């Protein structure tokens, strides 16, 4: 049996939870809501939890338009943005395309299927070791 201790140093972050169906218009609304929140909390990372959603916005054209909308707020979205998504092949494919677009625009963006992995990405976790070390 293995056990370990991790130290998390988590800076403040804005968390946006969504559920239900996410279409193109709702995606654009979420970006604007996050931009407003991020403008008031300039040193915060952003965590978007979409685990309880389905998406109809999956065409490359929609993904590019959403990327362009985010790029309009690039000066506001200057910290890390984590997206937690359902662990299924279609959502992972969409997330990979979206990440590629945001990487081109130089965003600090990553997606996760596990909430704790997103928190670790924000925190720069320090591992103190395990009982087997």
C-alpha positions as CSV (number, residue, x, y, z in Angstrom):
1,X,0.0,0.0,0.0
2,X,1.3,3.4,-0.9
3,X,0.4,6.7,0.8
4,X,1.8,10.2,0.2
5,X,1.6,13.8,1.2
6,X,1.2,16.6,-1.2
7,X,1.4,20.3,-0.4
8,X,-0.8,22.6,-2.5
9,X,-0.2,26.3,-2.8
10,X,-3.3,27.5,-4.6
11,X,-3.7,31.1,-5.6
12,X,-7.2,32.4,-5.8
13,X,-9.2,31.3,-8.8
14,X,-12.5,32.0,-10.4
15,X,-14.7,28.9,-10.7
16,X,-17.5,28.7,-13.2
17,X,-19.8,25.6,-13.0
18,X,-22.1,24.9,-15.9
19,X,-24.6,22.1,-16.5
20,X,-26.9,21.2,-19.4
21,X,-26.4,21.8,-23.1
22,X,-23.6,24.2,-24.3
23,X,-24.2,25.5,-27.7
24,X,-22.3,28.3,-29.6
25,X,-24.4,31.2,-28.2
26,X,-24.0,29.9,-24.6
27,X,-20.3,29.4,-25.1
28,X,-20.0,33.1,-26.2
29,X,-22.0,34.2,-23.2
30,X,-19.8,32.2,-20.8
31,X,-16.7,33.8,-22.2
32,X,-18.1,37.3,-21.7
33,X,-19.2,36.4,-18.1
34,X,-15.7,35.1,-17.3
35,X,-14.1,38.2,-18.9
36,X,-16.2,40.4,-16.6
37,X,-15.3,38.4,-13.5
38,X,-11.6,38.2,-14.5
39,X,-11.5,42.0,-15.1
40,X,-12.4,42.5,-11.4
41,X,-10.0,39.8,-10.2
42,X,-6.9,40.4,-12.3
43,X,-4.6,38.0,-10.5
44,X,-6.9,35.0,-10.4
45,X,-6.8,31.8,-12.5
46,X,-10.0,30.5,-14.0
47,X,-11.5,27.1,-13.6
48,X,-14.5,26.1,-15.9
49,X,-16.2,23.0,-14.8
50,X,-18.2,21.5,-17.7
51,X,-18.4,17.9,-16.4
52,X,-22.2,18.1,-16.3
53,X,-22.7,19.4,-19.8
54,X,-23.2,18.2,-23.3
55,X,-22.0,20.2,-26.3
56,X,-23.5,21.0,-29.7
57,X,-20.6,23.4,-30.5
58,X,-18.2,21.0,-32.1
59,X,-17.4,22.2,-35.6
60,X,-14.0,23.6,-36.2
61,X,-15.6,26.8,-37.4
62,X,-17.4,27.3,-34.0
63,X,-14.2,26.5,-32.2
64,X,-12.3,29.1,-34.2
65,X,-15.0,31.7,-33.5
66,X,-14.9,31.0,-29.8
67,X,-11.1,31.3,-29.8
68,X,-11.4,34.7,-31.6
69,X,-13.9,35.8,-28.9
70,X,-11.5,34.8,-26.2
71,X,-8.6,36.5,-28.0
72,X,-10.6,39.8,-27.8
73,X,-10.2,39.5,-24.0
74,X,-6.6,38.3,-24.1
75,X,-5.4,41.1,-21.8
76,X,-7.9,40.0,-19.2
77,X,-7.4,36.3,-19.6
78,X,-3.7,36.5,-18.8
79,X,-3.6,33.8,-16.1
80,X,-4.1,30.1,-16.3
81,X,-7.5,28.8,-17.5
82,X,-8.4,25.2,-16.7
83,X,-11.4,23.4,-18.2
84,X,-12.7,20.2,-16.5
85,X,-14.7,18.1,-19.0
86,X,-16.4,14.8,-19.2
87,X,-14.1,11.9,-19.9
88,X,-15.4,10.8,-23.3
89,X,-13.7,10.6,-26.7
90,X,-15.9,13.3,-28.4
91,X,-15.3,15.9,-25.7
92,X,-11.6,15.1,-25.5
93,X,-11.3,15.6,-29.3
94,X,-13.1,19.0,-29.1
95,X,-10.9,20.0,-26.1
96,X,-7.7,19.1,-28.0
97,X,-8.8,21.3,-31.0
98,X,-9.7,24.2,-28.7
99,X,-6.4,23.9,-26.8
100,X,-4.5,23.9,-30.1
101,X,-6.2,27.2,-31.1
102,X,-5.6,28.8,-27.7
103,X,-2.0,27.7,-27.8
104,X,-1.5,29.6,-31.0
105,X,-3.0,32.7,-29.3
106,X,-0.5,32.1,-26.4
107,X,-3.1,31.4,-23.7
108,X,-2.2,29.4,-20.6
109,X,-5.0,26.9,-21.2
110,X,-5.3,23.3,-20.3
111,X,-8.1,20.8,-20.0
112,X,-8.7,18.0,-17.6
113,X,-11.1,15.2,-16.9
114,X,-10.3,15.2,-13.2
115,X,-10.9,18.2,-10.9
116,X,-7.9,17.4,-8.7
117,X,-5.6,17.4,-11.7
118,X,-6.8,20.9,-12.6
119,X,-6.1,22.1,-9.0
120,X,-2.6,20.5,-9.2
121,X,-1.9,22.4,-12.4
122,X,-2.9,25.7,-10.7
123,X,-0.9,25.0,-7.6
124,X,2.4,23.7,-8.6
125,X,2.1,20.7,-6.2
126,X,5.0,19.7,-4.1
127,X,5.3,15.9,-3.4
128,X,6.7,15.1,0.0
129,X,7.1,11.5,-0.9
130,X,5.3,8.3,-0.2
131,X,5.6,5.6,2.5
132,X,7.4,3.5,-0.1
133,X,10.2,6.1,-0.7
